[in-house]
């Protein structure tokens, strides 16, 4: 398996950067993730970091060397991250829980699956066509899907989210795929600091027309910062070009890894990192809840 990947995160006009991103891969599978810690709640950067850490920990356990059920994995992994945020707040007696959005994609066996909660986005481009884009869990996207247009005071809260990780209720998680990949397909994960300042048309154009994803990502991030100016949010982007089994320069090849081989740019967090027994226990609870809800692994 071969792919090219490039990632950038900038603080923008904020006091700190609460976005996190990273990727993991085995010999036959790759996981790519991005989280945006939510302002207005405590420890947004912790929430984003823990979300990625938990997704990566479950991926390392289950991808041997491929995920047997990618859709089930994505839902379970995101719910695991949510549960750990609730546990983090409870253990510390916090009156409010750290919260974050998240978007996660899995590439393996020539296909891609993805999941998201909140308004961090995934774009999938093929040549100059947008194959897929996530739909934000926000008032504005909901109204657009219903064919309605916000007027007057409704516009003020149009980007307010109605779900995220760490909220008191069970999060809404959209899982999609698989889509069969073609060599040269490019995927972009980004926080709202990017897409809120750069139109979908410009994102598609820059993602498609750049010579490589290493050229596309910095230009997208810089354009978002320029457009937003001094009030810019954190801007984070991670892009991947699928190169299949071919031989491409400057790409990552997984062929030297064995069946248990694993590489990751997502770092642990010391005492917050789950051990295998904790992961097993949490996953059993989540999967029991999914079965009770009448959902079957795919």
HELIX and SHEET records of a PDB file:
HELIX    1   1 UNK A   44  UNK A   62  1                                  19    
HELIX    2   2 UNK A   70  UNK A   91  1                                  22    
HELIX    3   3 UNK A  139  UNK A  145  1                                   7    
HELIX    4   4 UNK A  152  UNK A  157  5                                   6    
HELIX    5   5 UNK A  192  UNK A  195  1                                   4    
HELIX    6   6 UNK A  200  UNK A  209  1                                  10    
HELIX    7   7 UNK A  213  UNK A  228  1                                  16    
HELIX    8   8 UNK A  229  UNK A  231  5                                   3    
HELIX    9   9 UNK A  270  UNK A  272  5                                   3    
HELIX   10  10 UNK A  276  UNK A  292  1                                  17    
SHEET    1   A 6 UNK A 129  UNK A 133  0                                        
SHEET    2   A 6 UNK A 121  UNK A 126 -1                                        
SHEET    3   A 6 UNK A 186  UNK A 190 -1                                        
SHEET    4   A 6 UNK A 235  UNK A 242 -1                                        
SHEET    5   A 6 UNK A   2  UNK A  10 -1                                        
SHEET    6   A 6 UNK A 252  UNK A 253 -1                                        
SHEET    1   B 6 UNK A 174  UNK A 180  0                                        
SHEET    2   B 6 UNK A 111  UNK A 117 -1                                        
SHEET    3   B 6 UNK A 100  UNK A 108 -1                                        
SHEET    4   B 6 UNK A  29  UNK A  37 -1                                        
SHEET    5   B 6 UNK A  19  UNK A  25 -1                                        
SHEET    6   B 6 UNK A 263  UNK A 264 -1                                        
END                                                                             
